[in-house]
Amino acid sequence: MRYLLASITFTLIGVTMSQPAVALEIEKTYCEMLTNPLGIEADQPRLTWILNDPEMSRGAAQSAYEVVVASDPSLLEPGKADVWDSGRVRSGENHFIEYDGRPLQSGERVYWKVRVWDRKDEVSDWSEPSYWQMGLLEPLHWKAEWIEHPGKVEAPFPANYARKEFSIDGKVRRATLYSTALGLYEVFLNGEKVGDHVLAPEWTDYDARVQYQSYDVTDMLNESANTIGAILGNGWYAGKIGLTLVVPDGPTRGIYGDQPKFMAQLEVETEDGKKQIVTTDNTWKITKQGPIQANDLLDGETIDSRNEMPGWNKNGFDDSNWQAVDVWDAIGPDRVAQRNQPIRKTQEIAPVSITEPSPGVYIYDLGQIFTGWCRVKVKGSKGTEVLLRHGEVLNEDGSLYTANLRVPKDGRDYGAKQEDRFILSGDGEEVFEPRFTYHGFRYVEVTGLNQKPELEDLVGVFVHSDCPEVSSFSCSDEFVNQLMQNIFWTQKDNMHSIPTDCPQRDERCGWMGDALVFAQMACFNMNMDRFFTKWLVDVRDAQSRDGRFPDFAPQPYDSDIRFSGVPSWGDAGVFVPWDVYVNYADKRILEENFEAIERWLTYIGTQSPEYLWTGNRGNDYGDWLNGDLVKMEGWPENKATIPKEVLATAFYARSSQLASRMATVLGKQDRAKHYSDLHEKIRDAYFKAYVNDEKQVKGNTQSGYALSLYYNLVPDEDRAALAKHMVEAVEEYNHHISTGFQTTKMLMTELTDSGNVETAYQLLLNRELPSWGYMIDHGATTMWERWDGYVEGRGFQDPGMNSFCHYSFGAVGEWIYKLIVGIAPDAGQPGFKHIRMEPHPGGGLTWAKVSLDTVRGTVVSDWRIEGKAFIWKVRVPVGSAATLSIPATENQTVTESGKKIDASETIGKS
């Protein structure tokens, strides 16, 4: 069915209520988009509160607010607040309100609350008190030293165990532990683990900076004797990381350093007002003789329970056989507070079946590809070794498929073994769980058991960056529901402080091109503001001296030499900050990245004579893994790849356009004009060079037409002609998709916007190879890297690059949100202050619904078709407005709440 769209605008006109007025409610409060955060380093922390209108009245909005900040909760009242009282501020803004009180000190904790007035001047109750605590704001505030093991570094690279006993003189009023590592760490006080972080302090460019974590440990300390202990893993710093194989003569592990190092500073304030500090220094003891005898993020972990040291992190343990630590006297990287949500254990996943493909070889199926590890219960004699191997899929004979982990058969130290070994002590039932590795897997092969295991003997532990989940989607087509679930799982599987490409093989890098195409979809699924803010620091750290953005970040292989300057991949340094700004109204992220963006565009300019990017383009991956890489009988050959200079120039145009828009937001009008003029010159050059008189884009590919339309690189009068060629390119592939990572969501969007809605749905719902449906019909629970990662009768694709958990083709979810359900942020009023809502029913769907929690509140789009009627329920947050494009012809009747639109007092038709 084709629709003429009538546009209806929600306005902020109040509705007179017959019942008594009810004030707005404050549901949640955040500081820097975190709940009661510790370790804030911003000079002016930003405060946010989420509002709710109990009456759901049309046009509800905040008209003013008041924030009070105090040193103690008892002072949180107007006139008493001793840190800051904003007074009544006339504003409808509830998001990123900058603290404007006195300068705050290192380690200072302050409490705050807020109240608001609505449009009728009714005042809300105060919010529940919240707090934030500052980090260590200056290097000189750090008294701790880096410590490490003094011994020689050698295989199998065991974990280090460090400890120190100390005393606290007095009753503890408040205690904060600041800790970090070069490598990985878990820290303990009096035998209990501090915090719930795992794989801390996460991956950064350790040559530039390392994140530290801040913990409130007030309730973990004794009034007198105490013990602090830490386990140190190799992690990204001293272990293996991805792509070492491609660096000539480079090391296979320890790219940043040869062994892990630890730093901690415990600051204690007692009830009598005294302060005590306990730090890492030369008085600590350390050993490598603990149970973790090998640990590597890619290869796995070996735990020998015969080496358990009961009480090692408690008072009174005999550490006479331990060594004194070495103090690492290098300057070391900058220490910065963690800005993003930590990696955590978020879920336990029970297996669904066990098979025995060969005698004594048991394979658990956990029903879902995820990232993390397993916790197992086993019994056996002393010295028995139980081996767990992890993989995403099975071979046709039911054995574990591991060829895509890229482990060489000649014994070289490459690849990702994904193996955990547990050596038994023989003391009855034993429970094993790794700490310093993670795997991407659905299936676990277990060997070394003396009897057949039970299902409940093993459980999967899901581990990823714990960003808040913000949306729920459902529709009448179960295949689409499964697709959206697969996309969501794939996103979480590839969030480990950076947006990785895949979680299983020896790569797991923060590939920029993948993040560029998926960033908006990621924001639809989870609140990504803090995650991307952290990662973009990694991106800037990896920028080359001449302005090239890296291909991935962190990038430890020297961006001045390799892995930098690639179209679309480098452009993520422009696109991702913009996506964050549009979704979260985070102006600060533009401020932090604009200088780097200008350097990038200056570099491209040196490679773009006549405004066409025909010069150096690094590795130039093009429209990655497009249809020309599909291996299938009868499939067209060499008709899917867009010429790389065309793709490059299109992204150059878009990046310059976004730079102009950023400059406008930042008040840099001269730079805005500069980049606007540059964009027009690139656009004109693109059209003259790459679009012929028949309005064919060079290469005549689905990708080329979609790209040209999506970035509006052709005159308006030629758009219909290009759209016609685009549909013909789809028809040439018998209505199959042939686009790659960069252009797939563009094709879906431009088919829809050009009126070819059913063609887009046909691609979405297709079940034949290549398609999303083929993946799901062949067992996919996450997105595949390749359209043809597995083909029935042919088997697996090239194992050198064949991930079954790779989110790039999941960018289609953005199209589903924006153009099936119909929710999109508006860059002109970011952070969902204004929302564009334009659903496109089709494909036989009879209903679709999404609920999305934004920084303003919840947005809902819920439509269904009943007979000939299209029924649409919409909710927008307090203080937001929406423009709705309704799928109705001009002569159809449109009503809202039972009234014709023309009679509505609060909705205007445009």
Secondary structure as the mmCIF struct_conf table of DSSP 4:
data_model
#
loop_
_struct_conf.conf_type_id
_struct_conf.id
_struct_conf.beg_label_comp_id
_struct_conf.beg_label_asym_id
_struct_conf.beg_label_seq_id
_struct_conf.end_label_comp_id
_struct_conf.end_label_asym_id
_struct_conf.end_label_seq_id
HELX_LH_PP_P HELX_LH_PP_P1 LEU A 4 LEU A 4
STRN STRN1 LEU A 5 PHE A 10
BEND BEND1 SER A 18 GLN A 19
HELX_LH_PP_P HELX_LH_PP_P2 PRO A 20 ALA A 21
STRN STRN2 GLU A 25 CYS A 31
TURN_TY1_P TURN_TY1_P1 GLU A 32 MET A 33
STRN STRN3 LEU A 34 LEU A 34
BEND BEND2 THR A 35 ASN A 36
STRN STRN4 LEU A 38 ILE A 40
BEND BEND3 ASP A 43 GLN A 44
STRN STRN5 ARG A 46 ASN A 52
TURN_TY1_P TURN_TY1_P2 PRO A 54 GLU A 55
TURN_TY1_P TURN_TY1_P3 ARG A 58 GLY A 59
STRN STRN6 GLN A 62 ALA A 70
BEND BEND4 SER A 71 ASP A 72
HELX_RH_3T_P HELX_RH_3T_P1 PRO A 73 LEU A 75
BEND BEND5 GLU A 77 GLU A 77
TURN_TY1_P TURN_TY1_P4 PRO A 78 LYS A 80
BEND BEND6 ASP A 82 VAL A 83
STRN STRN7 TRP A 84 ASP A 85
STRN STRN8 VAL A 89 ARG A 90
BEND BEND7 HIS A 95 HIS A 95
STRN STRN9 ILE A 97 GLU A 98
HELX_LH_PP_P HELX_LH_PP_P3 TYR A 99 TYR A 99
BEND BEND8 GLY A 101 ARG A 102
HELX_LH_PP_P HELX_LH_PP_P4 PRO A 103 GLN A 105
TURN_TY1_P TURN_TY1_P5 SER A 106 GLY A 107
STRN STRN10 ARG A 109 ASP A 118
TURN_TY1_P TURN_TY1_P6 ARG A 119 LYS A 120
HELX_LH_PP_P HELX_LH_PP_P5 GLU A 122 GLU A 122
STRN STRN11 VAL A 123 VAL A 123
HELX_LH_PP_P HELX_LH_PP_P6 SER A 124 PRO A 129
STRN STRN12 SER A 130 MET A 134
BEND BEND9 GLU A 138 GLU A 138
HELX_RH_3T_P HELX_RH_3T_P2 PRO A 139 HIS A 141
STRN STRN13 TRP A 146 GLU A 148
BEND BEND10 GLY A 151 GLY A 151
TURN_TY1_P TURN_TY1_P7 ALA A 155 PRO A 156
HELX_LH_PP_P HELX_LH_PP_P7 PRO A 158 ALA A 159
STRN STRN14 ASN A 160 SER A 167
BEND BEND11 GLY A 170 GLY A 170
STRN STRN15 VAL A 172 LEU A 182
BEND BEND12 GLY A 183 GLY A 183
STRN STRN16 LEU A 184 LEU A 189
TURN_TY1_P TURN_TY1_P8 ASN A 190 GLY A 191
STRN STRN17 GLU A 192 LYS A 193
BEND BEND13 GLY A 195 ASP A 196
BEND BEND14 LEU A 199 LEU A 199
STRN STRN18 ALA A 200 ALA A 200
TURN_TY1_P TURN_TY1_P9 PRO A 201 PRO A 201
TURN_TY1_P TURN_TY1_P10 TYR A 206 ALA A 208
STRN STRN19 ARG A 209 ASP A 216
HELX_RH_3T_P HELX_RH_3T_P3 THR A 218 MET A 220
BEND BEND15 GLU A 223 SER A 224
STRN STRN20 ALA A 225 GLY A 233
HELX_RH_AL_P HELX_RH_AL_P1 GLY A 235 ALA A 238
BEND BEND16 GLY A 239 GLY A 239
TURN_TY1_P TURN_TY1_P11 GLY A 242 LEU A 243
HELX_RH_3T_P HELX_RH_3T_P4 THR A 244 VAL A 246
BEND BEND17 VAL A 247 VAL A 247
TURN_TY1_P TURN_TY1_P12 PRO A 248 ASP A 249
BEND BEND18 THR A 252 ARG A 253
BEND BEND19 ILE A 255 TYR A 256
BEND BEND20 ASP A 258 GLN A 259
STRN STRN21 LYS A 261 THR A 270
TURN_TY1_P TURN_TY1_P13 GLU A 271 ASP A 272
BEND BEND21 GLY A 273 GLY A 273
STRN STRN22 LYS A 275 THR A 279
BEND BEND22 ASP A 281 ASP A 281
TURN_TY1_P TURN_TY1_P14 ASN A 282 THR A 283
STRN STRN23 LYS A 285 THR A 287
BEND BEND23 LYS A 288 LYS A 288
BEND BEND24 GLY A 290 PRO A 291
STRN STRN24 ILE A 292 ASP A 296
TURN_TY1_P TURN_TY1_P15 LEU A 297 ASP A 299
STRN STRN25 GLY A 300 ASP A 304
HELX_RH_3T_P HELX_RH_3T_P5 SER A 305 ASN A 307
TURN_TY1_P TURN_TY1_P16 PRO A 310 ASN A 313
BEND BEND25 LYS A 314 LYS A 314
TURN_TY1_P TURN_TY1_P17 ASN A 315 GLY A 316
TURN_TY1_P TURN_TY1_P18 SER A 320 ASN A 321
BEND BEND26 TRP A 322 TRP A 322
STRN STRN26 GLN A 323 ALA A 324
HELX_LH_PP_P HELX_LH_PP_P8 VAL A 325 VAL A 325
STRN STRN27 ASP A 326 TRP A 328
BEND BEND27 ALA A 330 ALA A 330
HELX_LH_PP_P HELX_LH_PP_P9 PRO A 333 PRO A 333
STRN STRN28 ASP A 334 ALA A 337
BEND BEND28 ASN A 340 ASN A 340
HELX_LH_PP_P HELX_LH_PP_P10 GLN A 341 PRO A 342
STRN STRN29 ILE A 343 ILE A 349
STRN STRN30 SER A 353 SER A 358
TURN_TY1_P TURN_TY1_P19 PRO A 359 GLY A 360
STRN STRN31 VAL A 361 VAL A 378
TURN_TY1_P TURN_TY1_P20 LYS A 382 GLY A 383
STRN STRN32 GLU A 385 GLY A 391
BEND BEND29 GLU A 392 VAL A 393
STRN STRN33 LEU A 394 LEU A 394
TURN_TY1_P TURN_TY1_P21 GLU A 396 ASP A 397
BEND BEND30 GLY A 398 SER A 399
STRN STRN34 LEU A 400 LEU A 400
HELX_LH_PP_P HELX_LH_PP_P11 TYR A 401 TYR A 401
HELX_RH_3T_P HELX_RH_3T_P6 ALA A 403 LEU A 405
TURN_TY1_P TURN_TY1_P22 LYS A 409 ASP A 410
BEND BEND31 ASP A 413 ASP A 413
BEND BEND32 GLY A 415 GLY A 415
STRN STRN35 GLU A 419 ILE A 423
BEND BEND33 ASP A 427 GLU A 429
STRN STRN36 GLU A 430 PHE A 432
BEND BEND34 ARG A 435 PHE A 436
STRN STRN37 HIS A 439 THR A 447
BEND BEND35 ASN A 450 GLN A 451
HELX_LH_PP_P HELX_LH_PP_P12 LYS A 452 GLU A 454
HELX_RH_3T_P HELX_RH_3T_P7 LEU A 455 ASP A 457
STRN STRN38 LEU A 458 SER A 465
HELX_LH_PP_P HELX_LH_PP_P13 CYS A 467 PRO A 468
STRN STRN39 GLU A 469 GLU A 469
STRN STRN40 SER A 471 CYS A 475
BEND BEND36 SER A 476 SER A 476
HELX_RH_AL_P HELX_RH_AL_P2 GLU A 478 ASP A 493
TURN_TY1_P TURN_TY1_P23 ASN A 494 ASN A 494
STRN STRN41 MET A 495 MET A 495
BEND BEND37 HIS A 496 ILE A 498
STRN STRN42 PRO A 499 PRO A 499
BEND BEND38 ASP A 501 ASP A 501
BEND BEND39 PRO A 503 ASP A 506
STRN STRN43 TRP A 511 TRP A 511
HELX_RH_AL_P HELX_RH_AL_P3 MET A 512 ASN A 525
STRN STRN44 MET A 526 MET A 526
HELX_RH_AL_P HELX_RH_AL_P4 ASP A 529 ASP A 541
TURN_TY1_P TURN_TY1_P24 ALA A 542 ALA A 542
TURN_TY1_P TURN_TY1_P25 ARG A 545 ASP A 546
BEND BEND40 GLY A 547 GLY A 547
HELX_LH_PP_P HELX_LH_PP_P14 ARG A 548 PHE A 549
STRN STRN45 PRO A 550 PRO A 550
BEND BEND41 ASP A 551 ASP A 551
STRN STRN46 PHE A 552 PHE A 552
BEND BEND42 ALA A 553 PRO A 554
TURN_TY1_P TURN_TY1_P26 PRO A 556 TYR A 557
TURN_TY1_P TURN_TY1_P27 SER A 559 ILE A 561
BEND BEND43 ARG A 562 PHE A 563
STRN STRN47 SER A 564 SER A 564
TURN_TY1_P TURN_TY1_P28 PRO A 567 ASP A 571
HELX_RH_AL_P HELX_RH_AL_P5 ALA A 572 TYR A 584
HELX_RH_AL_P HELX_RH_AL_P6 LYS A 587 THR A 606
TURN_TY1_P TURN_TY1_P29 GLN A 607 GLN A 607
HELX_RH_3T_P HELX_RH_3T_P8 PRO A 609 TYR A 611
BEND BEND44 GLY A 615 GLY A 615
TURN_TY1_P TURN_TY1_P30 GLY A 618 ASN A 619
BEND BEND45 ASP A 623 ASP A 623
TURN_TY1_P TURN_TY1_P31 TRP A 624 LEU A 625
HELX_RH_3T_P HELX_RH_3T_P9 GLY A 627 LEU A 629
TURN_TY1_P TURN_TY1_P32 GLU A 633 GLY A 634
BEND BEND46 ASN A 638 ASN A 638
BEND BEND47 ALA A 640 ALA A 640
HELX_LH_PP_P HELX_LH_PP_P15 THR A 641 PRO A 643
HELX_RH_AL_P HELX_RH_AL_P7 LYS A 644 VAL A 665
TURN_TY1_P TURN_TY1_P33 LEU A 666 GLY A 667
HELX_RH_AL_P HELX_RH_AL_P8 GLN A 669 TYR A 690
STRN STRN48 VAL A 691 VAL A 691
TURN_TY1_P TURN_TY1_P34 ASP A 693 GLU A 694
HELX_LH_PP_P HELX_LH_PP_P16 GLN A 696 GLN A 696
STRN STRN49 VAL A 697 VAL A 697
TURN_TY1_P TURN_TY1_P35 LYS A 698 GLY A 699
HELX_RH_AL_P HELX_RH_AL_P9 GLN A 702 TYR A 710
TURN_TY1_P TURN_TY1_P36 TYR A 711 ASN A 712
BEND BEND48 VAL A 714 VAL A 714
HELX_RH_3T_P HELX_RH_3T_P10 ASP A 716 ASP A 718
HELX_RH_AL_P HELX_RH_AL_P10 ARG A 719 GLU A 732
TURN_TY1_P TURN_TY1_P37 TYR A 733 ASN A 734
BEND BEND49 HIS A 735 HIS A 735
TURN_TY1_P TURN_TY1_P38 PHE A 741 THR A 743
HELX_RH_AL_P HELX_RH_AL_P11 THR A 744 ASP A 753
TURN_TY1_P TURN_TY1_P39 SER A 754 GLY A 755
HELX_RH_AL_P HELX_RH_AL_P12 VAL A 757 LEU A 765
BEND BEND50 GLU A 768 SER A 771
HELX_RH_AL_P HELX_RH_AL_P13 TRP A 772 ASP A 777
TURN_TY1_P TURN_TY1_P40 HIS A 778 GLY A 779
BEND BEND51 THR A 781 THR A 782
BEND BEND52 GLU A 785 ARG A 786
TURN_TY1_P TURN_TY1_P41 TRP A 787 ASP A 788
BEND BEND53 GLY A 789 GLY A 789
STRN STRN50 TYR A 790 VAL A 791
TURN_TY1_P TURN_TY1_P42 GLU A 792 ARG A 794
STRN STRN51 GLY A 795 PHE A 796
HELX_RH_3T_P HELX_RH_3T_P11 PRO A 799 MET A 801
BEND BEND54 PHE A 804 PHE A 804
HELX_RH_3T_P HELX_RH_3T_P12 SER A 808 ALA A 811
HELX_RH_AL_P HELX_RH_AL_P14 VAL A 812 TRP A 815
HELX_RH_PI_P HELX_RH_PI_P1 ILE A 816 VAL A 821
STRN STRN52 ALA A 824 PRO A 825
TURN_TY1_P TURN_TY1_P43 ALA A 827 GLY A 828
BEND BEND55 GLN A 829 GLN A 829
TURN_TY1_P TURN_TY1_P44 PRO A 830 LYS A 833
STRN STRN53 HIS A 834 MET A 837
TURN_TY1_P TURN_TY1_P45 GLY A 843 GLY A 844
STRN STRN54 TRP A 847 ASP A 853
BEND BEND56 VAL A 855 ARG A 856
STRN STRN55 THR A 858 GLU A 866
TURN_TY1_P TURN_TY1_P46 GLY A 867 LYS A 868
STRN STRN56 ALA A 869 ARG A 875
TURN_TY1_P TURN_TY1_P47 VAL A 878 GLY A 879
STRN STRN57 ALA A 881 PRO A 887
TURN_TY1_P TURN_TY1_P48 GLU A 890 ASN A 891
BEND BEND57 GLN A 892 GLN A 892
STRN STRN58 THR A 895 GLU A 896
TURN_TY1_P TURN_TY1_P49 SER A 897 GLY A 898
STRN STRN59 LYS A 899 LYS A 900
HELX_RH_3T_P HELX_RH_3T_P13 ILE A 901 ALA A 903
BEND BEND58 GLU A 905 THR A 906
STRN STRN60 ILE A 907 LYS A 909
#
